[in-house]
Amino acid sequence: MPMALIFPRLAQNFVRNGYFPTDEETLRRICSALELLDPDAGARLYDPCCGEGCALHWVASNLDTLHDTRTTVTYGVEFDKGRAWHSKELLSFGLHADAHDVFVSARSMGLLFLNPPYGAVVADKGHTGDRHYDRLEKVFYQAAVPSLTFGGVLVLIVPHYVMDKQFATMISRNFEGVQAYLAPEQEFRQLVVLGIKRRSESPDPETVKRLVDIGQGQLPMELPQEWTTAPYLIPHVPGEPAFISTKIDAEQLQLELQRVEASTLWPQFDRVFSNGQLAHRRPLCNLSDWHLALALAAGQISGVVEGDDGTKLLIRGDTIKVKDQEVQLEEADNGDIRTTIVMRDKFVPTIVGIDFTPGPALGRLVNIR
């Protein structure tokens, strides 16, 4: 779907339920700063608050066009049902879920594109229950960052006024090469933060101060129209990630069952249970006690049997464990008597039958050892 057709329609949804989609010009400038580290291998892009999926689709399409390849894979999560189902049409994998109910393999994504809900935690409709942070932006940042691999690229879009010391320290502790710019569209006073994930270390004081100054009103320059310095390189992460919701609604369950239908039991019912339709064969020779014990232990002796005298039993075989107790008495040199009790497990094959023979014994339980 062309971007020019998508964004005018999105403009009507601004600020609805805390939804602040990234505008077209900001996306274009962000894309100029991004490249794939290995275009042939590709990369995974993740947006835990993807809206209609347009922003992440735009980024992926730009990367594929830039490198003349189709190797990017996109993953998105959206809480709103209407927007979530639209994102499923644009992204490789889309979930209608609360981002806090989604499990993503740690360090499995090459790019984290995060434009989270804006507002105070008390207005959290997702019921995260997190009181360590005063803003939703911080809650969603903390939940999403573990999915990004070391060396992966962060694109964070938040209002510049939320960048306090706590938020700045969180970013500086986990990212290097941090740069922050104002978005060209300032209706929502958005700040674009770019960084490369590193192993958690002590925060860089200079980076913390620079971000805190922004939150206090010392605003940076606008995101450049064309990126002229070294681009942020999105790495490839080998393997297949887990990307699942711990809660699922009926519609998504139906869609998932349709996707994996060939692997479910019902289409394979005849093949799986075909052995039950085969005629029973008599064994080549009489069962020895050893064969009988194995058959009983496996629960393979069951059904209706009929004796030569007309006795008919419904039987079920099994193996039970019993304990044998042995008491050993031993007299010591000083005359004391020592008692030792030895308990041994013993597995005993058994057959229980219900007498189906017409007559007074009908229904009688028969234990066969």
DRENPA-586896 format. One record per residue (C-alpha): x negated, y, z; residue number from 1; residue in one letter. Coordinates in nm, 2 decimals. Example, Ala and Ser with C-alpha at 12.3 -4.5 7.8 and 13.67 -1.06 7.14 Angstrom:
BEGIN
NODE      xx      yy      zz    i  aa
NODE   -1.23   -0.45    0.78    1   A
NODE   -1.37   -0.11    0.71    2   S
***
This chain:
BEGIN
NODE      xx      yy      zz    i  aa
NODE    0.00    0.00    0.00    1   M
NODE   -0.16    0.34   -0.10    2   P
NODE   -0.26    0.55    0.19    3   M
NODE   -0.10    0.86    0.03    4   A
NODE    0.24    0.69    0.07    5   L
NODE    0.18    0.58    0.43    6   I
NODE    0.06    0.89    0.61    7   F
NODE    0.35    1.13    0.52    8   P
NODE    0.59    0.88    0.67    9   R
NODE    0.37    0.84    0.98   10   L
NODE    0.38    1.21    1.03   11   A
NODE    0.74    1.18    1.14   12   Q
NODE    0.64    0.94    1.42   13   N
NODE    0.39    1.17    1.60   14   F
NODE    0.42    1.18    1.98   15   V
NODE    0.70    0.92    1.99   16   R
NODE    0.64    0.69    2.28   17   N
NODE    0.29    0.82    2.33   18   G
NODE    0.20    0.74    1.96   19   Y
NODE   -0.07    0.97    1.82   20   F
NODE   -0.17    0.82    1.48   21   P
NODE   -0.51    0.93    1.34   22   T
NODE   -0.46    1.18    1.05   23   D
NODE   -0.59    1.12    0.70   24   E
NODE   -0.87    1.38    0.70   25   E
NODE   -1.01    1.26    1.03   26   T
NODE   -1.01    0.90    0.90   27   L
NODE   -1.19    1.00    0.58   28   R
NODE   -1.47    1.17    0.77   29   R
NODE   -1.51    0.89    1.02   30   I
NODE   -1.54    0.64    0.72   31   C
NODE   -1.83    0.85    0.58   32   S
NODE   -2.03    0.76    0.90   33   A
NODE   -1.97    0.39    0.88   34   L
NODE   -2.14    0.11    0.67   35   E
NODE   -2.17   -0.27    0.69   36   L
NODE   -2.50   -0.40    0.82   37   L
NODE   -2.47   -0.71    0.60   38   D
NODE   -2.21   -0.66    0.32   39   P
NODE   -2.22   -1.02    0.20   40   D
NODE   -2.14   -1.15    0.55   41   A
NODE   -1.89   -0.88    0.63   42   G
NODE   -1.76   -0.78    0.97   43   A
NODE   -1.46   -0.79    1.20   44   R
NODE   -1.28   -0.47    1.29   45   L
NODE   -1.05   -0.45    1.59   46   Y
NODE   -0.79   -0.20    1.69   47   D
NODE   -0.61   -0.28    2.02   48   P
NODE   -0.36    0.01    1.97   49   C
NODE   -0.32   -0.02    1.59   50   C
NODE    0.02    0.14    1.54   51   G
NODE    0.13    0.06    1.19   52   E
NODE   -0.21   -0.07    1.10   53   G
NODE   -0.28    0.22    0.86   54   C
NODE   -0.60    0.35    1.02   55   A
NODE   -0.78    0.02    1.05   56   L
NODE   -0.66   -0.08    0.70   57   H
NODE   -0.80    0.25    0.57   58   W
NODE   -1.14    0.19    0.74   59   V
NODE   -1.16   -0.17    0.61   60   A
NODE   -1.06   -0.07    0.25   61   S
NODE   -1.33    0.21    0.25   62   N
NODE   -1.60   -0.03    0.36   63   L
NODE   -1.50   -0.29    0.11   64   D
NODE   -1.50   -0.03   -0.17   65   T
NODE   -1.83    0.12   -0.06   66   L
NODE   -2.00   -0.22   -0.07   67   H
NODE   -1.80   -0.36   -0.36   68   D
NODE   -1.69   -0.66   -0.15   69   T
NODE   -1.39   -0.80    0.03   70   R
NODE   -1.55   -0.93    0.34   71   T
NODE   -1.40   -0.72    0.62   72   T
NODE   -1.15   -0.89    0.85   73   V
NODE   -0.91   -0.67    1.05   74   T
NODE   -0.74   -0.75    1.39   75   Y
NODE   -0.47   -0.53    1.54   76   G
NODE   -0.24   -0.52    1.84   77   V
NODE    0.06   -0.30    1.88   78   E
NODE    0.32   -0.28    2.16   79   F
NODE    0.60   -0.12    1.95   80   D
NODE    0.79   -0.39    1.76   81   K
NODE    0.86   -0.19    1.44   82   G
NODE    0.51   -0.06    1.40   83   R
NODE    0.36   -0.40    1.50   84   A
NODE    0.55   -0.59    1.22   85   W
NODE    0.44   -0.32    0.97   86   H
NODE    0.08   -0.38    1.08   87   S
NODE    0.11   -0.75    1.00   88   K
NODE    0.15   -0.66    0.64   89   E
NODE   -0.16   -0.45    0.63   90   L
NODE   -0.41   -0.63    0.86   91   L
NODE   -0.56   -0.97    0.84   92   S
NODE   -0.43   -1.06    1.19   93   F
NODE   -0.17   -0.86    1.37   94   G
NODE    0.00   -0.92    1.71   95   L
NODE    0.32   -0.76    1.85   96   H
NODE    0.21   -0.76    2.22   97   A
NODE    0.08   -0.55    2.50   98   D
NODE   -0.30   -0.51    2.46   99   A
NODE   -0.34   -0.62    2.82  100   H
NODE   -0.17   -0.95    2.74  101   D
NODE   -0.41   -1.03    2.45  102   V
NODE   -0.72   -1.25    2.48  103   F
NODE   -1.00   -1.17    2.24  104   V
NODE   -1.33   -1.35    2.26  105   S
NODE   -1.60   -1.15    2.43  106   A
NODE   -1.85   -0.98    2.20  107   R
NODE   -1.67   -1.11    1.89  108   S
NODE   -1.60   -0.78    1.70  109   M
NODE   -1.83   -0.56    1.50  110   G
NODE   -1.62   -0.24    1.52  111   L
NODE   -1.39   -0.13    1.79  112   L
NODE   -1.15    0.14    1.66  113   F
NODE   -0.97    0.28    1.97  114   L
NODE   -0.71    0.55    1.96  115   N
NODE   -0.53    0.46    2.29  116   P
NODE   -0.21    0.60    2.44  117   P
NODE   -0.26    0.94    2.60  118   Y
NODE   -0.13    1.02    2.94  119   G
NODE   -0.16    0.96    3.32  120   A
NODE   -0.16    0.61    3.45  121   V
NODE    0.17    0.67    3.64  122   V
NODE    0.34    0.69    3.30  123   A
NODE    0.20    0.35    3.19  124   D
NODE    0.48    0.17    3.02  125   K
NODE    0.26   -0.14    2.99  126   G
NODE    0.26   -0.19    3.37  127   H
NODE   -0.12   -0.25    3.38  128   T
NODE   -0.12   -0.19    3.75  129   G
NODE   -0.47   -0.04    3.73  130   D
NODE   -0.52    0.23    3.99  131   R
NODE   -0.90    0.27    3.94  132   H
NODE   -0.84    0.52    3.66  133   Y
NODE   -0.62    0.82    3.64  134   D
NODE   -0.57    0.81    3.26  135   R
NODE   -0.44    0.55    3.02  136   L
NODE   -0.73    0.63    2.79  137   E
NODE   -0.97    0.49    3.04  138   K
NODE   -0.76    0.19    3.12  139   V
NODE   -0.74    0.09    2.75  140   F
NODE   -1.11    0.16    2.70  141   Y
NODE   -1.21   -0.06    2.99  142   Q
NODE   -0.99   -0.34    2.86  143   A
NODE   -1.11   -0.33    2.50  144   A
NODE   -1.49   -0.27    2.52  145   V
NODE   -1.57   -0.64    2.62  146   P
NODE   -1.45   -0.75    2.27  147   S
NODE   -1.73   -0.55    2.10  148   L
NODE   -2.06   -0.73    2.03  149   T
NODE   -2.39   -0.58    2.13  150   F
NODE   -2.50   -0.36    1.84  151   G
NODE   -2.13   -0.31    1.75  152   G
NODE   -1.99    0.03    1.67  153   V
NODE   -1.73    0.22    1.88  154   L
NODE   -1.50    0.48    1.73  155   V
NODE   -1.31    0.64    2.02  156   L
NODE   -1.04    0.90    1.96  157   I
NODE   -0.91    1.07    2.27  158   V
NODE   -0.81    1.43    2.38  159   P
NODE   -1.12    1.62    2.46  160   H
NODE   -0.99    1.74    2.79  161   Y
NODE   -0.99    1.38    2.94  162   V
NODE   -1.37    1.36    2.92  163   M
NODE   -1.45    1.39    3.29  164   D
NODE   -1.76    1.25    3.47  165   K
NODE   -1.60    0.91    3.53  166   Q
NODE   -1.51    0.86    3.16  167   F
NODE   -1.85    1.00    3.04  168   A
NODE   -2.03    0.76    3.27  169   T
NODE   -1.83    0.46    3.15  170   M
NODE   -1.93    0.54    2.79  171   I
NODE   -2.29    0.62    2.86  172   S
NODE   -2.34    0.31    3.06  173   R
NODE   -2.24    0.08    2.77  174   N
NODE   -2.33    0.28    2.46  175   F
NODE   -2.63    0.44    2.30  176   E
NODE   -2.66    0.68    2.01  177   G
NODE   -2.34    0.85    2.14  178   V
NODE   -2.22    1.14    1.93  179   Q
NODE   -1.90    1.34    1.98  180   A
NODE   -1.72    1.57    1.74  181   Y
NODE   -1.39    1.75    1.73  182   L
NODE   -1.13    1.60    1.49  183   A
NODE   -1.06    1.84    1.20  184   P
NODE   -0.69    1.83    1.29  185   E
NODE   -0.65    1.98    1.64  186   Q
NODE   -0.28    1.95    1.70  187   E
NODE   -0.35    1.70    1.97  188   F
NODE   -0.69    1.83    2.06  189   R
NODE   -0.86    1.51    1.97  190   Q
NODE   -1.23    1.42    2.01  191   L
NODE   -1.40    1.16    1.81  192   V
NODE   -1.68    0.97    1.99  193   V
NODE   -1.91    0.73    1.81  194   L
NODE   -2.16    0.50    1.97  195   G
NODE   -2.35    0.17    1.95  196   I
NODE   -2.29   -0.09    2.22  197   K
NODE   -2.58   -0.20    2.44  198   R
NODE   -2.62   -0.41    2.74  199   R
NODE   -2.48   -0.23    3.05  200   S
NODE   -2.75   -0.01    3.20  201   E
NODE   -2.78    0.30    3.41  202   S
NODE   -2.60    0.59    3.23  203   P
NODE   -2.80    0.84    3.04  204   D
NODE   -2.78    1.17    3.24  205   P
NODE   -2.81    1.38    2.92  206   E
NODE   -2.52    1.20    2.75  207   T
NODE   -2.30    1.22    3.06  208   V
NODE   -2.36    1.59    3.09  209   K
NODE   -2.29    1.65    2.72  210   R
NODE   -1.96    1.47    2.74  211   L
NODE   -1.86    1.63    3.07  212   V
NODE   -1.93    1.97    2.93  213   D
NODE   -1.69    1.89    2.64  214   I
NODE   -1.42    1.80    2.89  215   G
NODE   -1.47    2.13    3.07  216   Q
NODE   -1.42    2.33    2.75  217   G
NODE   -1.77    2.35    2.58  218   Q
NODE   -1.63    2.20    2.26  219   L
NODE   -1.87    2.05    2.00  220   P
NODE   -1.88    2.10    1.63  221   M
NODE   -1.62    1.96    1.40  222   E
NODE   -1.67    1.61    1.25  223   L
NODE   -1.87    1.68    0.93  224   P
NODE   -1.70    1.64    0.60  225   Q
NODE   -1.99    1.43    0.47  226   E
NODE   -2.22    1.22    0.70  227   W
NODE   -2.58    1.32    0.62  228   T
NODE   -2.77    1.14    0.89  229   T
NODE   -2.82    0.76    0.94  230   A
NODE   -2.48    0.58    0.93  231   P
NODE   -2.35    0.36    1.21  232   Y
NODE   -2.40    0.00    1.08  233   L
NODE   -2.13   -0.25    1.17  234   I
NODE   -2.28   -0.59    1.23  235   P
NODE   -2.15   -0.93    1.14  236   H
NODE   -2.07   -1.17    1.43  237   V
NODE   -2.08   -1.54    1.34  238   P
NODE   -1.82   -1.79    1.45  239   G
NODE   -1.44   -1.77    1.48  240   E
NODE   -1.30   -1.56    1.76  241   P
NODE   -1.00   -1.64    1.98  242   A
NODE   -0.73   -1.38    1.92  243   F
NODE   -0.41   -1.48    2.10  244   I
NODE   -0.14   -1.33    2.31  245   S
NODE   -0.06   -1.49    2.64  246   T
NODE    0.30   -1.39    2.59  247   K
NODE    0.49   -1.44    2.26  248   I
NODE    0.84   -1.35    2.15  249   D
NODE    1.07   -1.58    1.95  250   A
NODE    1.01   -1.41    1.61  251   E
NODE    0.63   -1.44    1.63  252   Q
NODE    0.66   -1.80    1.76  253   L
NODE    0.87   -1.88    1.46  254   Q
NODE    0.62   -1.72    1.22  255   L
NODE    0.33   -1.91    1.39  256   E
NODE    0.51   -2.24    1.37  257   L
NODE    0.58   -2.18    1.00  258   Q
NODE    0.21   -2.11    0.95  259   R
NODE    0.09   -2.43    1.11  260   V
NODE    0.39   -2.65    1.01  261   E
NODE    0.18   -2.90    0.83  262   A
NODE   -0.02   -2.97    1.15  263   S
NODE    0.29   -3.02    1.37  264   T
NODE    0.43   -3.35    1.47  265   L
NODE    0.76   -3.35    1.28  266   W
NODE    0.62   -3.35    0.92  267   P
NODE    0.38   -3.64    1.03  268   Q
NODE    0.65   -3.83    1.22  269   F
NODE    0.67   -4.13    0.99  270   D
NODE    0.29   -4.16    0.97  271   R
NODE    0.23   -4.13    1.34  272   V
NODE    0.51   -4.36    1.44  273   F
NODE    0.50   -4.60    1.15  274   S
NODE    0.35   -4.88    1.36  275   N
NODE    0.67   -4.90    1.56  276   G
NODE    0.85   -5.00    1.24  277   Q
NODE    0.63   -5.30    1.17  278   L
NODE    0.75   -5.65    1.25  279   A
NODE    0.58   -5.81    1.55  280   H
NODE    0.33   -6.09    1.47  281   R
NODE    0.25   -6.38    1.69  282   R
NODE   -0.11   -6.40    1.81  283   P
NODE   -0.34   -6.65    1.64  284   L
NODE   -0.37   -6.84    1.97  285   C
NODE   -0.24   -6.85    2.32  286   N
NODE   -0.35   -6.56    2.54  287   L
NODE   -0.61   -6.64    2.79  288   S
NODE   -0.59   -6.49    3.14  289   D
NODE   -0.85   -6.23    3.03  290   W
NODE   -0.64   -6.13    2.72  291   H
NODE   -0.33   -6.12    2.94  292   L
NODE   -0.49   -5.89    3.19  293   A
NODE   -0.60   -5.65    2.92  294   L
NODE   -0.26   -5.64    2.76  295   A
NODE   -0.10   -5.58    3.10  296   L
NODE   -0.34   -5.30    3.18  297   A
NODE   -0.27   -5.13    2.85  298   A
NODE    0.11   -5.16    2.91  299   G
NODE    0.15   -5.36    2.59  300   Q
NODE    0.36   -5.64    2.75  301   I
NODE    0.72   -5.52    2.76  302   S
NODE    1.06   -5.58    2.60  303   G
NODE    1.31   -5.87    2.60  304   V
NODE    1.17   -6.23    2.63  305   V
NODE    1.37   -6.55    2.62  306   E
NODE    1.27   -6.89    2.76  307   G
NODE    1.34   -7.23    2.63  308   D
NODE    1.60   -7.29    2.90  309   D
NODE    1.80   -6.98    2.79  310   G
NODE    1.66   -6.74    3.05  311   T
NODE    1.65   -6.39    2.92  312   K
NODE    1.44   -6.12    3.09  313   L
NODE    1.37   -5.75    3.02  314   L
NODE    1.01   -5.72    3.13  315   I
NODE    0.75   -5.45    3.17  316   R
NODE    0.38   -5.52    3.24  317   G
NODE    0.14   -5.31    3.43  318   D
NODE   -0.17   -5.32    3.64  319   T
NODE   -0.17   -5.21    4.00  320   I
NODE   -0.45   -5.14    4.24  321   K
NODE   -0.45   -5.31    4.59  322   V
NODE   -0.71   -5.31    4.86  323   K
NODE   -0.85   -5.62    5.02  324   D
NODE   -0.97   -5.58    5.38  325   Q
NODE   -1.25   -5.79    5.53  326   E
NODE   -1.36   -5.77    5.89  327   V
NODE   -1.72   -5.87    5.97  328   Q
NODE   -1.84   -5.92    6.32  329   L
NODE   -2.21   -5.90    6.40  330   E
NODE   -2.38   -5.96    6.74  331   E
NODE   -2.69   -5.75    6.81  332   A
NODE   -2.99   -5.86    7.00  333   D
NODE   -2.87   -5.69    7.32  334   N
NODE   -2.54   -5.87    7.30  335   G
NODE   -2.33   -5.58    7.16  336   D
NODE   -2.07   -5.67    6.90  337   I
NODE   -2.07   -5.46    6.59  338   R
NODE   -1.75   -5.46    6.38  339   T
NODE   -1.77   -5.37    6.01  340   T
NODE   -1.45   -5.33    5.80  341   I
NODE   -1.51   -5.36    5.43  342   V
NODE   -1.23   -5.23    5.19  343   M
NODE   -1.25   -5.35    4.83  344   R
NODE   -1.03   -5.23    4.54  345   D
NODE   -0.87   -5.50    4.34  346   K
NODE   -0.68   -5.46    4.02  347   F
NODE   -0.39   -5.70    3.99  348   V
NODE   -0.19   -5.75    3.67  349   P
NODE    0.18   -5.77    3.74  350   T
NODE    0.50   -5.81    3.54  351   I
NODE    0.84   -5.69    3.66  352   V
NODE    1.15   -5.82    3.49  353   G
NODE    1.53   -5.77    3.50  354   I
NODE    1.72   -6.09    3.46  355   D
NODE    1.96   -6.05    3.16  356   F
NODE    2.07   -6.42    3.18  357   T
NODE    2.45   -6.44    3.20  358   P
NODE    2.56   -6.58    3.54  359   G
NODE    2.52   -6.50    3.91  360   P
NODE    2.16   -6.39    3.87  361   A
NODE    2.24   -6.12    3.62  362   L
NODE    2.05   -5.80    3.71  363   G
NODE    1.81   -5.97    3.95  364   R
NODE    1.46   -5.82    3.97  365   L
NODE    1.18   -6.07    3.91  366   V
NODE    0.82   -6.00    4.00  367   N
NODE    0.57   -6.21    3.81  368   I
NODE    0.21   -6.21    3.92  369   R
***
